[in-house]
Amino acid sequence: MTVETTTEQATEDFQTPYEILGDQGVRNLATAFYDVMDTLPELAKIREMHARDLSSVKRMLAAYLTQWMGGPPVYLAVKGTVCLTDPHAPYNIGPEERDLWLKCMDLALDRVGASESLKTMLCEPFKRVAETVRNSDGKPKLRDPNIIAVG
């Protein structure tokens, strides 16, 4: 067997997270993510950033994850962009919120029975996504009483 054959075989054996979970599995992950957020008191800080009814945001997360995990571009078809910073801009997302989001995702992966290899495959990419959405250092912003107008 040559190196080329080994590389070709490895490429053929590779599955995207979407292929591993399947369409329903990705939807189940999005639902589990918000179910975890909705039930654990220590996640209340990020739960408060969402509307009472989570059905719409569950669908959007499922659409995003479908595309992000290697499935069809359903999020792009719905939103017209894959930008995550704009929808999160109104919220103060610092290191604590980022870490709570990652905790939700870890627990959601557990709830859907994701394998250890899938969790490992997604760990660093999820950290990058969570860091991309972070828009604050987590420190309260002080108002300067000497500023009369902000342009």
N, CA, C and O atoms as a GROMACS GRO file, in nm:
protein
  604
    1MET      N    1   0.085  -0.118   0.000
    1MET     CA    2   0.000   0.000   0.000
    1MET      C    3   0.089   0.124   0.000
    1MET      O    4   0.186   0.130   0.076
    2THR      N    5   0.059   0.221  -0.081
    2THR     CA    6   0.138   0.343  -0.088
    2THR      C    7   0.079   0.448   0.004
    2THR      O    8  -0.032   0.434   0.054
    3VAL      N    9   0.156   0.554   0.025
    3VAL     CA   10   0.108   0.664   0.107
    3VAL      C   11  -0.016   0.727   0.045
    3VAL      O   12  -0.109   0.764   0.116
    4GLU      N   13  -0.018   0.738  -0.088
    4GLU     CA   14  -0.134   0.796  -0.156
    4GLU      C   15  -0.260   0.715  -0.127
    4GLU      O   16  -0.366   0.773  -0.101
    5THR      N   17  -0.251   0.585  -0.132
    5THR     CA   18  -0.366   0.500  -0.105
    5THR      C   19  -0.413   0.518   0.038
    5THR      O   20  -0.533   0.525   0.064
    6THR      N   21  -0.320   0.527   0.132
    6THR     CA   22  -0.355   0.547   0.272
    6THR      C   23  -0.426   0.680   0.290
    6THR      O   24  -0.526   0.687   0.361
    7THR      N   25  -0.378   0.784   0.228
    7THR     CA   26  -0.442   0.915   0.235
    7THR      C   27  -0.580   0.911   0.173
    7THR      O   28  -0.675   0.966   0.229
    8GLU      N   29  -0.593   0.846   0.058
    8GLU     CA   30  -0.724   0.833  -0.006
    8GLU      C   31  -0.820   0.758   0.083
    8GLU      O   32  -0.936   0.797   0.094
    9GLN      N   33  -0.774   0.652   0.146
    9GLN     CA   34  -0.860   0.571   0.234
    9GLN      C   35  -0.906   0.655   0.354
    9GLN      O   36  -1.023   0.651   0.391
   10ALA      N   37  -0.813   0.730   0.413
   10ALA     CA   38  -0.848   0.814   0.527
   10ALA      C   39  -0.953   0.916   0.488
   10ALA      O   40  -1.046   0.942   0.564
   11THR      N   41  -0.940   0.974   0.369
   11THR     CA   42  -1.038   1.072   0.320
   11THR      C   43  -1.173   1.007   0.300
   11THR      O   44  -1.276   1.065   0.334
   12GLU      N   45  -1.174   0.886   0.244
   12GLU     CA   46  -1.299   0.815   0.221
   12GLU      C   47  -1.368   0.779   0.352
   12GLU      O   48  -1.491   0.778   0.359
   13ASP      N   49  -1.290   0.748   0.456
   13ASP     CA   50  -1.346   0.708   0.585
   13ASP      C   51  -1.392   0.827   0.670
   13ASP      O   52  -1.471   0.809   0.763
   14PHE      N   53  -1.346   0.946   0.640
   14PHE     CA   54  -1.381   1.064   0.718
   14PHE      C   55  -1.530   1.094   0.705
   14PHE      O   56  -1.585   1.091   0.595
   15GLN      N   57  -1.593   1.123   0.816
   15GLN     CA   58  -1.732   1.166   0.816
   15GLN      C   59  -1.740   1.302   0.883
   15GLN      O   60  -1.673   1.328   0.982
   16THR      N   61  -1.823   1.388   0.828
   16THR     CA   62  -1.847   1.517   0.890
   16THR      C   63  -1.935   1.494   1.013
   16THR      O   64  -2.002   1.391   1.024
   17PRO      N   65  -1.936   1.590   1.106
   17PRO     CA   66  -2.028   1.578   1.219
   17PRO      C   67  -2.173   1.562   1.174
   17PRO      O   68  -2.251   1.491   1.238
   18TYR      N   69  -2.210   1.630   1.064
   18TYR     CA   70  -2.346   1.617   1.012
   18TYR      C   71  -2.374   1.474   0.968
   18TYR      O   72  -2.481   1.420   0.995
   19GLU      N   73  -2.277   1.413   0.902
   19GLU     CA   74  -2.296   1.274   0.858
   19GLU      C   75  -2.305   1.180   0.978
   19GLU      O   76  -2.380   1.082   0.974
   20ILE      N   77  -2.232   1.209   1.082
   20ILE     CA   78  -2.234   1.125   1.202
   20ILE      C   79  -2.368   1.137   1.273
   20ILE      O   80  -2.429   1.037   1.310
   21LEU      N   81  -2.414   1.260   1.293
   21LEU     CA   82  -2.539   1.283   1.367
   21LEU      C   83  -2.664   1.264   1.281
   21LEU      O   84  -2.767   1.217   1.329
   22GLY      N   85  -2.653   1.300   1.155
   22GLY     CA   86  -2.770   1.298   1.069
   22GLY      C   87  -2.855   1.422   1.093
   22GLY      O   88  -2.837   1.493   1.192
   23ASP      N   89  -2.947   1.448   1.002
   23ASP     CA   90  -3.030   1.567   1.012
   23ASP      C   91  -3.109   1.570   1.142
   23ASP      O   92  -3.112   1.673   1.211
   24GLN      N   93  -3.173   1.460   1.176
   24GLN     CA   94  -3.252   1.456   1.300
   24GLN      C   95  -3.162   1.468   1.422
   24GLN      O   96  -3.202   1.530   1.521
   25GLY      N   97  -3.044   1.410   1.417
   25GLY     CA   98  -2.951   1.422   1.528
   25GLY      C   99  -2.907   1.565   1.554
   25GLY      O  100  -2.892   1.607   1.668
   26VAL      N  101  -2.887   1.640   1.446
   26VAL     CA  102  -2.851   1.782   1.462
   26VAL      C  103  -2.968   1.859   1.522
   26VAL      O  104  -2.948   1.944   1.609
   27ARG      N  105  -3.088   1.831   1.476
   27ARG     CA  106  -3.207   1.897   1.534
   27ARG      C  107  -3.222   1.859   1.682
   27ARG      O  108  -3.256   1.943   1.765
   28ASN      N  109  -3.196   1.733   1.712
   28ASN     CA  110  -3.202   1.689   1.853
   28ASN      C  111  -3.097   1.760   1.937
   28ASN      O  112  -3.122   1.793   2.053
   29LEU      N  113  -2.979   1.784   1.880
   29LEU     CA  114  -2.873   1.855   1.952
   29LEU      C  115  -2.916   1.998   1.983
   29LEU      O  116  -2.897   2.046   2.094
   30ALA      N  117  -2.974   2.066   1.885
   30ALA     CA  118  -3.021   2.203   1.907
   30ALA      C  119  -3.129   2.207   2.014
   30ALA      O  120  -3.130   2.295   2.100
   31THR      N  121  -3.220   2.112   2.010
   31THR     CA  122  -3.326   2.106   2.112
   31THR      C  123  -3.266   2.077   2.249
   31THR      O  124  -3.303   2.141   2.347
   32ALA      N  125  -3.175   1.981   2.256
   32ALA     CA  126  -3.111   1.947   2.384
   32ALA      C  127  -3.035   2.066   2.440
   32ALA      O  128  -3.034   2.089   2.561
   33PHE      N  129  -2.970   2.141   2.352
   33PHE     CA  130  -2.895   2.260   2.394
   33PHE      C  131  -2.986   2.356   2.471
   33PHE      O  132  -2.952   2.400   2.581
   34TYR      N  133  -3.100   2.388   2.412
   34TYR     CA  134  -3.190   2.483   2.479
   34TYR      C  135  -3.266   2.419   2.594
   34TYR      O  136  -3.303   2.489   2.688
   35ASP      N  137  -3.290   2.290   2.589
   35ASP     CA  138  -3.352   2.222   2.704
   35ASP      C  139  -3.260   2.228   2.825
   35ASP      O  140  -3.305   2.252   2.937
   36VAL      N  141  -3.130   2.206   2.803
   36VAL     CA  142  -3.031   2.217   2.911
   36VAL      C  143  -3.033   2.359   2.967
   36VAL      O  144  -3.038   2.379   3.088
   37MET      N  145  -3.029   2.457   2.878
   37MET     CA  146  -3.028   2.597   2.919
   37MET      C  147  -3.154   2.632   2.998
   37MET      O  148  -3.149   2.712   3.092
   38ASP      N  149  -3.264   2.573   2.960
   38ASP     CA  150  -3.393   2.602   3.021
   38ASP      C  151  -3.410   2.536   3.157
   38ASP      O  152  -3.494   2.579   3.236
   39THR      N  153  -3.331   2.435   3.188
   39THR     CA  154  -3.355   2.359   3.310
   39THR      C  155  -3.250   2.375   3.418
   39THR      O  156  -3.279   2.350   3.535
   40LEU      N  157  -3.128   2.416   3.384
   40LEU     CA  158  -3.023   2.426   3.485
   40LEU      C  159  -3.010   2.569   3.538
   40LEU      O  160  -2.982   2.661   3.461
   41PRO      N  161  -3.030   2.588   3.667
   41PRO     CA  162  -3.026   2.722   3.725
   41PRO      C  163  -2.894   2.797   3.700
   41PRO      O  164  -2.895   2.919   3.684
   42GLU      N  165  -2.782   2.725   3.696
   42GLU     CA  166  -2.653   2.792   3.676
   42GLU      C  167  -2.639   2.851   3.535
   42GLU      O  168  -2.544   2.925   3.508
   43LEU      N  169  -2.732   2.819   3.446
   43LEU     CA  170  -2.730   2.872   3.310
   43LEU      C  171  -2.830   2.986   3.289
   43LEU      O  172  -2.850   3.032   3.177
   44ALA      N  173  -2.891   3.030   3.398
   44ALA     CA  174  -2.995   3.134   3.390
   44ALA      C  175  -2.943   3.261   3.323
   44ALA      O  176  -3.018   3.330   3.254
   45LYS      N  177  -2.817   3.293   3.344
   45LYS     CA  178  -2.761   3.417   3.289
   45LYS      C  179  -2.770   3.420   3.137
   45LYS      O  180  -2.800   3.524   3.079
   46ILE      N  181  -2.745   3.308   3.071
   46ILE     CA  182  -2.758   3.309   2.925
   46ILE      C  183  -2.901   3.278   2.881
   46ILE      O  184  -2.942   3.318   2.772
   47ARG      N  185  -2.977   3.208   2.965
   47ARG     CA  186  -3.117   3.183   2.932
   47ARG      C  187  -3.194   3.315   2.924
   47ARG      O  188  -3.284   3.330   2.841
   48GLU      N  189  -3.158   3.410   3.009
   48GLU     CA  190  -3.226   3.541   3.013
   48GLU      C  191  -3.206   3.621   2.884
   48GLU      O  192  -3.280   3.716   2.860
   49MET      N  193  -3.109   3.584   2.803
   49MET     CA  194  -3.085   3.654   2.677
   49MET      C  195  -3.184   3.611   2.568
   49MET      O  196  -3.186   3.669   2.459
   50HIS      N  197  -3.265   3.511   2.597
   50HIS     CA  198  -3.354   3.454   2.497
   50HIS      C  199  -3.500   3.482   2.531
   50HIS      O  200  -3.534   3.509   2.646
   51ALA      N  201  -3.584   3.475   2.429
   51ALA     CA  202  -3.727   3.492   2.448
   51ALA      C  203  -3.782   3.375   2.530
   51ALA      O  204  -3.718   3.271   2.542
   52ARG      N  205  -3.899   3.395   2.585
   52ARG     CA  206  -3.964   3.290   2.663
   52ARG      C  207  -3.984   3.164   2.577
   52ARG      O  208  -3.953   3.052   2.621
   53ASP      N  209  -4.035   3.184   2.455
   53ASP     CA  210  -4.058   3.073   2.362
   53ASP      C  211  -3.929   3.048   2.283
   53ASP      O  212  -3.883   3.136   2.210
   54LEU      N  213  -3.873   2.930   2.298
   54LEU     CA  214  -3.745   2.897   2.236
   54LEU      C  215  -3.759   2.827   2.100
   54LEU      O  216  -3.658   2.791   2.040
   55SER      N  217  -3.881   2.806   2.052
   55SER     CA  218  -3.899   2.725   1.931
   55SER      C  219  -3.827   2.786   1.810
   55SER      O  220  -3.766   2.713   1.732
   56SER      N  221  -3.834   2.916   1.793
   56SER     CA  222  -3.770   2.980   1.678
   56SER      C  223  -3.618   2.970   1.686
   56SER      O  224  -3.552   2.938   1.588
   57VAL      N  225  -3.563   2.997   1.803
   57VAL     CA  226  -3.417   2.994   1.817
   57VAL      C  227  -3.365   2.850   1.808
   57VAL      O  228  -3.252   2.828   1.763
   58LYS      N  229  -3.444   2.753   1.849
   58LYS     CA  230  -3.405   2.612   1.831
   58LYS      C  231  -3.393   2.580   1.682
   58LYS      O  232  -3.299   2.513   1.639
   59ARG      N  233  -3.489   2.627   1.605
   59ARG     CA  234  -3.485   2.603   1.460
   59ARG      C  235  -3.363   2.671   1.397
   59ARG      O  236  -3.297   2.613   1.311
   60MET      N  237  -3.333   2.794   1.441
   60MET     CA  238  -3.218   2.866   1.385
   60MET      C  239  -3.087   2.798   1.423
   60MET      O  240  -2.996   2.788   1.340
   61LEU      N  241  -3.076   2.752   1.547
   61LEU     CA  242  -2.953   2.683   1.587
   61LEU      C  243  -2.940   2.553   1.508
   61LEU      O  244  -2.830   2.519   1.463
   62ALA      N  245  -3.049   2.481   1.490
   62ALA     CA  246  -3.044   2.357   1.412
   62ALA      C  247  -3.001   2.386   1.268
   62ALA      O  248  -2.920   2.313   1.211
   63ALA      N  249  -3.054   2.493   1.210
   63ALA     CA  250  -3.016   2.530   1.073
   63ALA      C  251  -2.868   2.567   1.066
   63ALA      O  252  -2.797   2.525   0.975
   64TYR      N  253  -2.822   2.646   1.163
   64TYR     CA  254  -2.681   2.685   1.166
   64TYR      C  255  -2.592   2.561   1.182
   64TYR      O  256  -2.497   2.543   1.106
   65LEU      N  257  -2.623   2.478   1.280
   65LEU     CA  258  -2.540   2.360   1.306
   65LEU      C  259  -2.539   2.264   1.187
   65LEU      O  260  -2.438   2.201   1.157
   66THR      N  261  -2.654   2.252   1.120
   66THR     CA  262  -2.660   2.165   1.002
   66THR      C  263  -2.555   2.208   0.901
   66THR      O  264  -2.478   2.125   0.852
   67GLN      N  265  -2.554   2.335   0.870
   67GLN     CA  266  -2.458   2.388   0.771
   67GLN      C  267  -2.316   2.383   0.826
   67GLN      O  268  -2.224   2.340   0.756
   68TRP      N  269  -2.296   2.427   0.948
   68TRP     CA  270  -2.164   2.435   1.009
   68TRP      C  271  -2.100   2.298   1.022
   68TRP      O  272  -1.977   2.285   1.014
   69MET      N  273  -2.181   2.196   1.044
   69MET     CA  274  -2.131   2.060   1.062
   69MET      C  275  -2.114   1.983   0.930
   69MET      O  276  -2.083   1.864   0.931
   70GLY      N  277  -2.135   2.051   0.818
   70GLY     CA  278  -2.110   1.986   0.690
   70GLY      C  279  -2.234   1.943   0.614
   70GLY      O  280  -2.223   1.872   0.514
   71GLY      N  281  -2.350   1.983   0.660
   71GLY     CA  282  -2.474   1.950   0.591
   71GLY      C  283  -2.512   2.056   0.491
   71GLY      O  284  -2.432   2.144   0.459
   72PRO      N  285  -2.635   2.049   0.442
   72PRO     CA  286  -2.679   2.148   0.343
   72PRO      C  287  -2.683   2.289   0.401
   72PRO      O  288  -2.698   2.305   0.522
   73PRO      N  289  -2.670   2.391   0.316
   73PRO     CA  290  -2.662   2.530   0.363
   73PRO      C  291  -2.799   2.590   0.399
   73PRO      O  292  -2.840   2.691   0.341
   74VAL      N  293  -2.868   2.527   0.493
   74VAL     CA  294  -3.002   2.573   0.528
   74VAL      C  295  -3.002   2.707   0.602
   74VAL      O  296  -3.093   2.787   0.585
   75TYR      N  297  -2.902   2.731   0.684
   75TYR     CA  298  -2.895   2.858   0.756
   75TYR      C  299  -2.876   2.974   0.658
   75TYR      O  300  -2.942   3.077   0.669
   76LEU      N  301  -2.788   2.956   0.564
   76LEU     CA  302  -2.764   3.058   0.462
   76LEU      C  303  -2.892   3.084   0.383
   76LEU      O  304  -2.922   3.199   0.350
   77ALA      N  305  -2.966   2.980   0.352
   77ALA     CA  306  -3.090   2.995   0.276
   77ALA      C  307  -3.194   3.075   0.355
   77ALA      O  308  -3.271   3.152   0.296
   78VAL      N  309  -3.195   3.058   0.486
   78VAL     CA  310  -3.292   3.128   0.570
   78VAL      C  311  -3.246   3.270   0.602
   78VAL      O  312  -3.324   3.364   0.591
   79LYS      N  313  -3.121   3.284   0.642
   79LYS     CA  314  -3.070   3.413   0.690
   79LYS      C  315  -3.000   3.496   0.583
   79LYS      O  316  -2.992   3.618   0.595
   80GLY      N  317  -2.952   3.433   0.479
   80GLY     CA  318  -2.881   3.506   0.374
   80GLY      C  319  -2.736   3.535   0.408
   80GLY      O  320  -2.663   3.592   0.327
   81THR      N  321  -2.694   3.496   0.528
   81THR     CA  322  -2.556   3.515   0.574
   81THR      C  323  -2.528   3.413   0.683
   81THR      O  324  -2.621   3.357   0.741
   82VAL      N  325  -2.403   3.390   0.711
   82VAL     CA  326  -2.369   3.303   0.824
   82VAL      C  327  -2.302   3.383   0.936
   82VAL      O  328  -2.236   3.326   1.023
   83CYS      N  329  -2.318   3.514   0.933
   83CYS     CA  330  -2.260   3.601   1.035
   83CYS      C  331  -2.328   3.576   1.170
   83CYS      O  332  -2.450   3.584   1.181
   84LEU      N  333  -2.250   3.545   1.270
   84LEU     CA  334  -2.304   3.522   1.405
   84LEU      C  335  -2.288   3.643   1.496
   84LEU      O  336  -2.354   3.652   1.599
   85THR      N  337  -2.200   3.735   1.460
   85THR     CA  338  -2.177   3.848   1.549
   85THR      C  339  -2.294   3.946   1.550
   85THR      O  340  -2.327   4.001   1.656
   86ASP      N  341  -2.356   3.969   1.437
   86ASP     CA  342  -2.467   4.064   1.432
   86ASP      C  343  -2.585   4.024   1.521
   86ASP      O  344  -2.632   4.107   1.599
   87PRO      N  345  -2.633   3.900   1.513
   87PRO     CA  346  -2.747   3.866   1.599
   87PRO      C  347  -2.714   3.866   1.749
   87PRO      O  348  -2.804   3.879   1.832
   88HIS      N  349  -2.587   3.852   1.782
   88HIS     CA  350  -2.548   3.850   1.923
   88HIS      C  351  -2.502   3.987   1.974
   88HIS      O  352  -2.478   4.003   2.093
   89ALA      N  353  -2.491   4.084   1.885
   89ALA     CA  354  -2.439   4.217   1.922
   89ALA      C  355  -2.517   4.285   2.035
   89ALA      O  356  -2.456   4.353   2.118
   90PRO      N  357  -2.649   4.271   2.042
   90PRO     CA  358  -2.722   4.341   2.149
   90PRO      C  359  -2.693   4.287   2.290
   90PRO      O  360  -2.730   4.351   2.389
   91TYR      N  361  -2.629   4.174   2.300
   91TYR     CA  362  -2.607   4.110   2.429
   91TYR      C  363  -2.463   4.124   2.474
   91TYR      O  364  -2.371   4.121   2.392
   92ASN      N  365  -2.445   4.140   2.604
   92ASN     CA  366  -2.311   4.147   2.661
   92ASN      C  367  -2.261   4.004   2.679
   92ASN      O  368  -2.300   3.935   2.773
   93ILE      N  369  -2.175   3.961   2.589
   93ILE     CA  370  -2.124   3.824   2.592
   93ILE      C  371  -1.974   3.830   2.622
   93ILE      O  372  -1.891   3.859   2.536
   94GLY      N  373  -1.945   3.801   2.747
   94GLY     CA  374  -1.807   3.799   2.793
   94GLY      C  375  -1.758   3.657   2.812
   94GLY      O  376  -1.824   3.562   2.770
   95PRO      N  377  -1.644   3.641   2.875
   95PRO     CA  378  -1.589   3.507   2.898
   95PRO      C  379  -1.684   3.415   2.976
   95PRO      O  380  -1.692   3.295   2.946
   96GLU      N  381  -1.756   3.469   3.074
   96GLU     CA  382  -1.848   3.385   3.153
   96GLU      C  383  -1.961   3.331   3.065
   96GLU      O  384  -1.993   3.213   3.070
   97GLU      N  385  -2.021   3.418   2.985
   97GLU     CA  386  -2.131   3.377   2.897
   97GLU      C  387  -2.081   3.278   2.791
   97GLU      O  388  -2.149   3.180   2.760
   98ARG      N  389  -1.963   3.304   2.737
   98ARG     CA  390  -1.903   3.212   2.641
   98ARG      C  391  -1.888   3.074   2.703
   98ARG      O  392  -1.924   2.973   2.641
   99ASP      N  393  -1.836   3.069   2.825
   99ASP     CA  394  -1.813   2.941   2.891
   99ASP      C  395  -1.944   2.872   2.927
   99ASP      O  396  -1.952   2.749   2.923
  100LEU      N  397  -2.046   2.949   2.962
  100LEU     CA  398  -2.178   2.889   2.988
  100LEU      C  399  -2.236   2.829   2.861
  100LEU      O  400  -2.298   2.723   2.864
  101TRP      N  401  -2.217   2.898   2.748
  101TRP     CA  402  -2.264   2.846   2.619
  101TRP      C  403  -2.195   2.712   2.590
  101TRP      O  404  -2.259   2.616   2.549
  102LEU      N  405  -2.064   2.708   2.612
  102LEU     CA  406  -1.990   2.584   2.588
  102LEU      C  407  -2.036   2.473   2.682
  102LEU      O  408  -2.043   2.356   2.642
  103LYS      N  409  -2.068   2.508   2.805
  103LYS     CA  410  -2.120   2.408   2.900
  103LYS      C  411  -2.254   2.353   2.848
  103LYS      O  412  -2.276   2.232   2.852
  104CYS      N  413  -2.340   2.441   2.801
  104CYS     CA  414  -2.468   2.396   2.744
  104CYS      C  415  -2.444   2.298   2.629
  104CYS      O  416  -2.510   2.195   2.620
  105MET      N  417  -2.351   2.331   2.543
  105MET     CA  418  -2.326   2.245   2.427
  105MET      C  419  -2.267   2.112   2.470
  105MET      O  420  -2.304   2.007   2.416
  106ASP      N  421  -2.176   2.114   2.567
  106ASP     CA  422  -2.120   1.988   2.617
  106ASP      C  423  -2.228   1.898   2.674
  106ASP      O  424  -2.232   1.778   2.647
  107LEU      N  425  -2.316   1.957   2.754
  107LEU     CA  426  -2.424   1.879   2.814
  107LEU      C  427  -2.524   1.832   2.709
  107LEU      O  428  -2.579   1.722   2.719
  108ALA      N  429  -2.549   1.914   2.608
  108ALA     CA  430  -2.639   1.875   2.499
  108ALA      C  431  -2.579   1.757   2.421
  108ALA      O  432  -2.651   1.664   2.385
  109LEU      N  433  -2.450   1.762   2.396
  109LEU     CA  434  -2.384   1.650   2.328
  109LEU      C  435  -2.398   1.521   2.410
  109LEU      O  436  -2.419   1.413   2.355
  110ASP      N  437  -2.386   1.534   2.542
  110ASP     CA  438  -2.407   1.417   2.629
  110ASP      C  439  -2.551   1.367   2.616
  110ASP      O  440  -2.575   1.246   2.604
  111ARG      N  441  -2.646   1.458   2.618
  111ARG     CA  442  -2.788   1.420   2.612
  111ARG      C  443  -2.825   1.346   2.484
  111ARG      O  444  -2.911   1.259   2.485
  112VAL      N  445  -2.761   1.382   2.374
  112VAL     CA  446  -2.794   1.314   2.248
  112VAL      C  447  -2.709   1.189   2.226
  112VAL      O  448  -2.720   1.123   2.123
  113GLY      N  449  -2.624   1.158   2.323
  113GLY     CA  450  -2.543   1.037   2.313
  113GLY      C  451  -2.428   1.046   2.214
  113GLY      O  452  -2.389   0.946   2.154
  114ALA      N  453  -2.374   1.166   2.197
  114ALA     CA  454  -2.260   1.183   2.105
  114ALA      C  455  -2.140   1.102   2.155
  114ALA      O  456  -2.114   1.094   2.275
  115SER      N  457  -2.070   1.042   2.062
  115SER     CA  458  -1.952   0.963   2.096
  115SER      C  459  -1.839   1.054   2.143
  115SER      O  460  -1.838   1.174   2.115
  116GLU      N  461  -1.745   0.995   2.213
  116GLU     CA  462  -1.628   1.072   2.258
  116GLU      C  463  -1.550   1.126   2.138
  116GLU      O  464  -1.497   1.237   2.143
  117SER      N  465  -1.543   1.048   2.032
  117SER     CA  466  -1.468   1.095   1.914
  117SER      C  467  -1.538   1.215   1.851
  117SER      O  468  -1.471   1.307   1.803
  118LEU      N  469  -1.670   1.217   1.850
  118LEU     CA  470  -1.742   1.333   1.796
  118LEU      C  471  -1.723   1.454   1.887
  118LEU      O  472  -1.701   1.565   1.839
  119LYS      N  473  -1.730   1.434   2.016
  119LYS     CA  474  -1.708   1.544   2.111
  119LYS      C  475  -1.568   1.603   2.093
  119LYS      O  476  -1.551   1.725   2.095
  120THR      N  477  -1.470   1.517   2.076
  120THR     CA  478  -1.332   1.563   2.054
  120THR      C  479  -1.322   1.640   1.924
  120THR      O  480  -1.256   1.744   1.917
  121MET      N  481  -1.387   1.588   1.819
  121MET     CA  482  -1.385   1.655   1.689
  121MET      C  483  -1.445   1.796   1.696
  121MET      O  484  -1.400   1.887   1.627
  122LEU      N  485  -1.547   1.813   1.780
  122LEU     CA  486  -1.619   1.940   1.787
  122LEU      C  487  -1.566   2.036   1.893
  122LEU      O  488  -1.599   2.155   1.891
  123CYS      N  489  -1.486   1.988   1.985
  123CYS     CA  490  -1.443   2.069   2.099
  123CYS      C  491  -1.377   2.201   2.058
  123CYS      O  492  -1.427   2.308   2.094
  124GLU      N  493  -1.270   2.197   1.985
  124GLU     CA  494  -1.199   2.320   1.947
  124GLU      C  495  -1.282   2.407   1.852
  124GLU      O  496  -1.287   2.528   1.870
  125PRO      N  497  -1.348   2.349   1.751
  125PRO     CA  498  -1.432   2.433   1.666
  125PRO      C  499  -1.543   2.504   1.744
  125PRO      O  500  -1.572   2.621   1.716
  126PHE      N  501  -1.606   2.437   1.840
  126PHE     CA  502  -1.708   2.504   1.921
  126PHE      C  503  -1.647   2.616   2.003
  126PHE      O  504  -1.708   2.722   2.020
  127LYS      N  505  -1.526   2.595   2.055
  127LYS     CA  506  -1.459   2.702   2.130
  127LYS      C  507  -1.435   2.824   2.041
  127LYS      O  508  -1.451   2.938   2.084
  128ARG      N  509  -1.397   2.799   1.915
  128ARG     CA  510  -1.373   2.911   1.823
  128ARG      C  511  -1.504   2.985   1.793
  128ARG      O  512  -1.506   3.108   1.787
  129VAL      N  513  -1.611   2.911   1.774
  129VAL     CA  514  -1.741   2.975   1.750
  129VAL      C  515  -1.780   3.060   1.870
  129VAL      O  516  -1.819   3.176   1.856
  130ALA      N  517  -1.770   3.003   1.989
  130ALA     CA  518  -1.808   3.075   2.110
  130ALA      C  519  -1.722   3.200   2.130
  130ALA      O  520  -1.773   3.304   2.171
  131GLU      N  521  -1.595   3.190   2.100
  131GLU     CA  522  -1.506   3.306   2.114
  131GLU      C  523  -1.538   3.413   2.009
  131GLU      O  524  -1.527   3.532   2.037
  132THR      N  525  -1.578   3.372   1.892
  132THR     CA  526  -1.614   3.466   1.786
  132THR      C  527  -1.734   3.551   1.827
  132THR      O  528  -1.741   3.670   1.793
  133VAL      N  529  -1.827   3.492   1.898
  133VAL     CA  530  -1.948   3.562   1.938
  133VAL      C  531  -1.923   3.653   2.059
  133VAL      O  532  -1.999   3.747   2.083
  134ARG      N  533  -1.818   3.626   2.134
  134ARG     CA  534  -1.786   3.708   2.251
  134ARG      C  535  -1.761   3.852   2.206
  134ARG      O  536  -1.685   3.876   2.112
  135ASN      N  537  -1.825   3.946   2.274
  135ASN     CA  538  -1.813   4.086   2.236
  135ASN      C  539  -1.777   4.177   2.354
  135ASN      O  540  -1.787   4.299   2.345
  136SER      N  541  -1.735   4.115   2.463
  136SER     CA  542  -1.705   4.191   2.584
  136SER      C  543  -1.594   4.120   2.660
  136SER      O  544  -1.574   3.999   2.646
  137ASP      N  545  -1.523   4.196   2.741
  137ASP     CA  546  -1.422   4.133   2.826
  137ASP      C  547  -1.484   4.088   2.958
  137ASP      O  548  -1.416   4.029   3.042
  138GLY      N  549  -1.613   4.115   2.975
  138GLY     CA  550  -1.684   4.071   3.095
  138GLY      C  551  -1.684   4.172   3.207
  138GLY      O  552  -1.752   4.152   3.307
  139LYS      N  553  -1.610   4.280   3.191
  139LYS     CA  554  -1.607   4.384   3.294
  139LYS      C  555  -1.719   4.483   3.268
  139LYS      O  556  -1.749   4.515   3.153
  140PRO      N  557  -1.782   4.533   3.374
  140PRO     CA  558  -1.888   4.632   3.354
  140PRO      C  559  -1.832   4.758   3.288
  140PRO      O  560  -1.721   4.802   3.319
  141LYS      N  561  -1.909   4.813   3.199
  141LYS     CA  562  -1.867   4.935   3.132
  141LYS      C  563  -1.907   5.055   3.218
  141LYS      O  564  -2.023   5.072   3.253
  142LEU      N  565  -1.808   5.136   3.249
  142LEU     CA  566  -1.833   5.254   3.330
  142LEU      C  567  -1.866   5.372   3.239
  142LEU      O  568  -1.805   5.390   3.135
  143ARG      N  569  -1.962   5.448   3.280
  143ARG     CA  570  -1.998   5.568   3.203
  143ARG      C  571  -1.912   5.685   3.253
  143ARG      O  572  -1.902   5.708   3.374
  144ASP      N  573  -1.853   5.755   3.161
  144ASP     CA  574  -1.771   5.870   3.195
  144ASP      C  575  -1.861   5.992   3.206
  144ASP      O  576  -1.921   6.033   3.107
  145PRO      N  577  -1.871   6.052   3.326
  145PRO     CA  578  -1.959   6.167   3.343
  145PRO      C  579  -1.913   6.290   3.266
  145PRO      O  580  -1.989   6.386   3.253
  146ASN      N  581  -1.789   6.288   3.215
  146ASN     CA  582  -1.737   6.401   3.139
  146ASN      C  583  -1.773   6.396   2.992
  146ASN      O  584  -1.747   6.492   2.920
  147ILE      N  585  -1.833   6.287   2.946
  147ILE     CA  586  -1.872   6.276   2.806
  147ILE      C  587  -2.012   6.334   2.790
  147ILE      O  588  -2.107   6.287   2.853
  148ILE      N  589  -2.024   6.433   2.706
  148ILE     CA  590  -2.153   6.498   2.685
  148ILE      C  591  -2.232   6.428   2.574
  148ILE      O  592  -2.353   6.410   2.586
  149ALA      N  593  -2.164   6.390   2.469
  149ALA     CA  594  -2.231   6.325   2.357
  149ALA      C  595  -2.141   6.216   2.302
  149ALA      O  596  -2.019   6.225   2.307
  150VAL      N  597  -2.204   6.116   2.250
  150VAL     CA  598  -2.131   6.007   2.187
  150VAL      C  599  -2.165   6.010   2.041
  150VAL      O  600  -2.283   6.008   2.005
  151GLY      N  601  -2.064   6.014   1.954
  151GLY     CA  602  -2.088   6.026   1.811
  151GLY      C  603  -2.080   5.898   1.749
  151GLY      O  604  -2.098   5.888   1.627
   0.00000   0.00000   0.00000
